[in-house]
C-alpha cells in the first residue's frame, strides 16, 4: 500500500492559457468542495482550486467535512459570517494555512504561490527531520512556471509538484507538526 496521497477525479480540468483569469462559468463538481464564488456566481479560478484543496486539507486533519452537515445555503451563510470553525487541537500553523485557503472572498484567498511560501517558512521547524535535498522551495515556482498546488494543471515542473506540499515529510511527522497533542 502506497502512503502517497493523490487528488483525483476533477470535475473539470483544462490547461490555463491566461494566468489569473477565471476559466469557466458553469457549475460542475461536488458542492461541499466548491468555493463560494463557484457555487453562488458560477465563477471558477485558481483560487477556487485553493478552496477545494483547503476543504480536503481540513478533512485530512480533522477527520470530517467542514460543512458540518448543513445545507449549502446555510453553510455559505455560516462561513460568510464566521469563517470555517477550526478545532482547538490543530496547530497554529494548520489553522493559519486553512484560514488562508478557506477565506470566503476569493479576492482575499491565498493563491498557490502564497500557500507554498507558507509551507516553506514553516518547514524550518521541521528542518532537522527533512533531508535538505527533498525540501521544497517556493522560490522554485513563479507565475511563469506554475500557479498550481499538487500539479492540478500540467506544467513543466509537474514532477516536482507530485510530492512537494510538505517537503516529502513522513505522515507521522506531518501529523505531529499540524495537530497539537491533546491535553489530558
C-alpha positions as CSV (number, residue, x, y, z in Angstrom):
1,X,0.0,0.0,0.0
2,X,1.4,3.4,-1.0
3,X,1.4,6.1,1.6
4,X,1.2,8.7,-1.1
5,X,-1.9,11.0,-1.2
6,X,-3.4,11.6,-4.7
7,X,-6.0,14.1,-5.5
8,X,-8.2,12.7,-8.4
9,X,-11.5,13.0,-10.2
10,X,-11.5,16.6,-11.0
11,X,-15.0,17.6,-12.2
12,X,-13.4,20.0,-14.7
13,X,-9.8,20.4,-15.8
14,X,-8.2,22.4,-18.6
15,X,-5.0,24.0,-19.4
16,X,-4.7,27.6,-18.2
17,X,-4.0,29.8,-21.2
18,X,-4.2,33.1,-19.5
19,X,-2.9,33.2,-15.9
20,X,-5.2,34.7,-13.2
21,X,-8.3,34.7,-15.4
22,X,-11.4,32.8,-14.4
23,X,-11.7,29.8,-16.8
24,X,-15.3,28.8,-16.8
25,X,-18.8,29.9,-15.9
26,X,-20.9,26.9,-15.2
27,X,-21.4,24.6,-12.2
28,X,-19.5,21.3,-12.0
29,X,-18.2,19.4,-9.1
30,X,-19.3,18.4,-5.6
31,X,-21.0,21.2,-3.8
32,X,-19.2,20.6,-0.5
33,X,-15.8,21.2,-2.2
34,X,-17.0,24.1,-4.3
35,X,-15.7,27.6,-3.5
36,X,-18.4,30.1,-2.5
37,X,-17.9,32.1,-5.8
38,X,-18.2,28.9,-7.8
39,X,-21.4,27.9,-6.1
40,X,-23.0,31.3,-6.0
41,X,-21.7,33.0,-9.2
42,X,-20.5,30.0,-11.2
43,X,-17.1,31.7,-11.2
44,X,-14.0,29.4,-11.2
45,X,-10.4,30.4,-11.0
46,X,-7.2,29.1,-9.4
47,X,-8.4,30.4,-6.1
48,X,-11.4,28.1,-6.4
49,X,-9.0,25.2,-6.6
50,X,-7.3,26.5,-3.4
51,X,-10.7,26.4,-1.7
52,X,-11.2,22.8,-2.7
53,X,-7.8,21.8,-1.6
54,X,-8.4,23.6,1.7
55,X,-11.5,21.5,2.2
56,X,-9.5,18.4,1.5
57,X,-6.8,19.5,3.8
58,X,-9.4,20.2,6.5
59,X,-10.8,16.7,6.1
60,X,-7.4,15.1,6.3
61,X,-6.6,17.0,9.6
62,X,-10.0,17.0,11.3
63,X,-11.5,13.7,10.0
64,X,-14.8,15.2,8.9
65,X,-16.1,17.7,6.4
66,X,-16.1,21.4,7.2
67,X,-19.7,21.8,6.0
68,X,-20.9,20.3,9.3
69,X,-23.8,18.5,7.5
70,X,-25.5,21.9,6.8
71,X,-27.4,22.5,3.5
72,X,-25.2,24.5,1.2
73,X,-27.0,27.9,1.7
74,X,-26.8,27.6,5.5
75,X,-23.1,26.5,5.2
76,X,-22.2,29.5,3.0
77,X,-24.1,31.9,5.3
78,X,-22.2,30.5,8.3
79,X,-18.7,30.9,6.7
80,X,-19.6,34.3,5.3
81,X,-20.3,35.5,8.8
82,X,-17.9,33.5,10.9
83,X,-15.4,31.6,8.7
84,X,-14.8,27.9,9.0
85,X,-14.7,26.8,12.6
86,X,-11.3,25.2,13.3
87,X,-10.8,22.6,16.1
88,X,-8.7,23.7,19.1
89,X,-6.3,20.7,18.6
90,X,-5.0,22.0,15.3
91,X,-1.6,23.6,15.4
92,X,-1.4,27.4,14.9
93,X,0.3,26.7,11.5
94,X,-2.5,24.4,10.4
95,X,-5.1,27.0,11.4
96,X,-3.2,29.7,9.7
97,X,-2.9,27.8,6.4
98,X,-6.6,26.6,6.5
99,X,-7.7,30.2,7.1
100,X,-5.8,31.4,4.1
101,X,-7.1,28.6,1.9
102,X,-10.7,28.8,3.2
103,X,-11.3,32.6,3.1
104,X,-14.8,33.3,1.9
105,X,-13.8,36.1,-0.5
106,X,-11.8,34.8,-3.4
107,X,-10.2,38.2,-3.8
108,X,-8.7,37.7,-0.3
109,X,-8.0,34.0,-0.5
110,X,-4.3,33.0,-0.9
111,X,-3.1,31.6,-4.2
112,X,-0.9,28.6,-4.8
113,X,2.4,30.5,-4.6
114,X,1.4,32.2,-1.3
115,X,0.5,28.8,0.2
116,X,3.7,27.3,-1.0
117,X,5.6,30.1,0.7
118,X,3.7,29.5,3.9
119,X,4.9,25.9,3.9
120,X,8.5,26.9,3.0
121,X,8.5,29.2,6.0
122,X,7.1,26.5,8.3
123,X,9.4,23.8,7.1
124,X,12.2,25.4,9.1
125,X,10.6,23.9,12.3
126,X,10.7,20.5,10.5
127,X,14.2,21.0,9.1
128,X,16.1,18.6,11.3
129,X,13.8,15.8,10.2
130,X,13.6,16.6,6.5
131,X,16.5,16.0,4.2
132,X,17.7,19.2,2.7
133,X,17.6,17.8,-0.9
134,X,13.9,16.8,-0.5
135,X,12.6,20.0,1.0
136,X,10.8,22.2,-1.5
137,X,11.3,25.8,-2.1
138,X,8.5,28.1,-3.0
139,X,11.1,30.2,-4.9
140,X,11.3,27.3,-7.4
141,X,7.8,28.3,-8.5
142,X,6.7,31.6,-10.0
143,X,3.9,32.9,-12.1
144,X,5.5,31.7,-15.4
145,X,6.2,28.1,-14.2
146,X,3.1,27.3,-12.3
147,X,0.4,28.8,-10.1
148,X,-0.9,25.4,-9.0
149,X,-0.8,23.2,-6.0
150,X,-0.4,19.5,-6.2
151,X,0.0,19.8,-10.0
152,X,-3.6,20.5,-10.8
153,X,-2.7,21.5,-14.3
154,X,0.1,20.2,-16.4
155,X,3.2,22.3,-16.3
156,X,6.9,21.9,-16.8
157,X,7.5,21.3,-13.1
158,X,4.8,18.6,-12.8
159,X,7.4,16.1,-11.5
160,X,8.2,18.5,-8.6
161,X,4.6,19.0,-7.6
162,X,3.8,15.4,-7.1
163,X,5.2,15.4,-3.5
164,X,6.0,18.9,-2.7
165,X,3.2,20.1,-0.4
166,X,5.0,19.1,2.8
167,X,8.6,18.7,1.6
168,X,8.1,14.9,1.4
169,X,7.7,14.7,5.2
170,X,6.7,11.3,6.5
171,X,3.0,11.1,7.5
172,X,3.7,10.8,11.3
173,X,5.9,13.9,11.2
174,X,3.2,15.8,9.4
175,X,0.7,14.8,12.0
176,X,3.0,15.9,14.8
177,X,3.6,19.2,13.1
178,X,0.0,20.1,12.2
179,X,-2.0,18.6,15.1
180,X,-1.2,19.6,18.7
181,X,-1.1,16.9,21.3
182,X,-4.3,16.8,23.3
183,X,-4.0,17.9,26.9
184,X,-5.2,15.1,29.2
